[in-house]
Each structure stands twice: as structure tokens, then as C-alpha cells.
Amino acid sequence: MAQFVKVAKESELPDTEGTFEVVEGKGTLVEVEGNKIALFKLDGEVFAIDGTCTHDGGPLSEGSVQGDEVVCPQCRARFSIVSGQARGLPAMEDVASYEVRVTDDNVEVEV
């Protein structure tokens, strides 16, 4: 049964503030029950996707962010931060996305 697990403080997450410029280092890696999850804060809203690229295993939390996409730092595949959808080759398989809720300053992810 899925449950929400506290993973971070919202105030500690970097925010991309709606820029369409390429922004480096705006993801945060957390591990929950053996899952590597990348957290991103876009325009004040927190999103969570699998932290590992489906093409080559690259760390998505370390990728550059442009708009609502993260670019794998190893293979340059692009993924939607909101849905996990693969949006650019060489990745053809989506990454999972997770439900997120913020209570006070606590970020919780459903796993």
C-alpha cells in the first residue's frame, strides 16, 4: 500500500523560478525505500521523478533544467519534470513520477 514519506524541507530546495534559461544544479536527490528520487521545485511547486535516466542510468538530479524539463548529464536525454515523460532521444522510456504533498515545510512523496 502506498504511503507518503517525508523526504525534504521545501525551504531547502532550489527553485528555478520559471526561467527558460538552462539552470544547473536545481535538482535534489533523495532515497526512499531503496528508490532514488529526484526532486525539482518549479515556480514554487515541488515535483518528484525517478532519479535515474532510463537510457544510461545517469543521475537526473544533477542534470540541467530548462523550463519543465531536465536533461540527463550523461546522455543528454530530456524528461518532463512534471510527468516523467521522455521528451528527447536517446531515451525512449519514461521515468516514473511520484505524487508530492507539502505540509508546512515538509515535502512528502508517495511511495
HELIX and SHEET records of a PDB file:
HELIX    1   1 GLU A   10  GLU A   12  5                                   3    
HELIX    2   2 LEU A   60  GLU A   62  5                                   3    
SHEET    1   A 3 PHE A   4  LYS A   9  0                                        
SHEET    2   A 3 ASN A 106  GLU A 110 -1                                        
SHEET    3   A 3 VAL A 100  THR A 103 -1                                        
SHEET    1   B 4 GLY A  27  VAL A  32  0                                        
SHEET    2   B 4 ASN A  35  LEU A  42 -1                                        
SHEET    3   B 4 GLU A  45  ASP A  50 -1                                        
SHEET    4   B 4 SER A  97  TYR A  98 -1                                        
SHEET    1   C 4 SER A  64  GLN A  66  0                                        
SHEET    2   C 4 GLU A  69  VAL A  71 -1                                        
SHEET    3   C 4 ARG A  78  SER A  80 -1                                        
SHEET    4   C 4 ALA A  86  GLY A  88 -1                                        
END                                                                             
